Structures are given as structure tokens and as C-alpha cells.
Amino acid sequence: MKILTAYEVAERLQISVRQVRHYTATGAIKVIKFGRSVRISEDALTDFISAQTAK
């Protein structure tokens, strides 16, 4: 499992870091906290993308 920063997630999704932080603040993307640092697992990112995909 790879751990990503908000900047890396923003690059992958081609959105702003601010939008990534909004998604993490609202719980749409699950985070891992290390002290004051916030990281996102690839699994959490995959879950988020799956939830956003139209069925």
C-alpha cells in the first residue's frame, strides 16, 4: 500500500490541492494522520474514485 500526499492526489485526479483538502475534510476521501500530517492511501483513493464513477 502506497501512501500519498494531498499534492500527489491532486496531480493524479487533475484537481486542485484545495479540492483534495475539501474532500478529506468532508470525509469523502479517508485519510491517515501522522501527527499534524495527513496522508491518503492508494486504497482510499481507489475507493473514492469508485464512489464517484457513474454506474
N, C-alpha and C positions, 0 to 999 in steps of 0.2 A: 504494500500500500504506500503510495507516494503522497507526501504532504505538500500542499501548495499555499502560496501567499495570495492575498487578495489581488495583487498585481498580476500574478500568473493566471489566476482565474479570469480576470478581466481580459487578458490577451487571448485566452482560449475561446471565450464567448464573444469576443469583439464588442465588449461593452465597457463603460467607464468603471473605474475603481469605486466611484461613489455609488453606482448602481449595485455593485457587488456588496458593498457595505450595507446598503439598504436591505438587500436580500438576506444577509446574515443577521441583521438587527431584527427583522420580522420573523426569522426562523425558517424562511423558505430554503435556505442553504444551511445545513448543520455545520457547526464549527467545533474545533478543538482548541481549547485555551491553554496556553503555557504562560502563566503569569499574566502579563498585560498583552502578550502576543496572541493573535488569532490566526489559526491556520485552517485550511479546508482539505479534507481527504479527497482523493480521486473518486472514491466510492460515493461520498456525499455529493460531489459534483455530478456524477453519473445519475444518481437518484433525482437530483434537481432537474437535469435535462429531460429525464424520462417523464417526470411530472408535468413539464412544460410542453411536451410533444403532443400534438393533436392526435386523437385516436379515431 
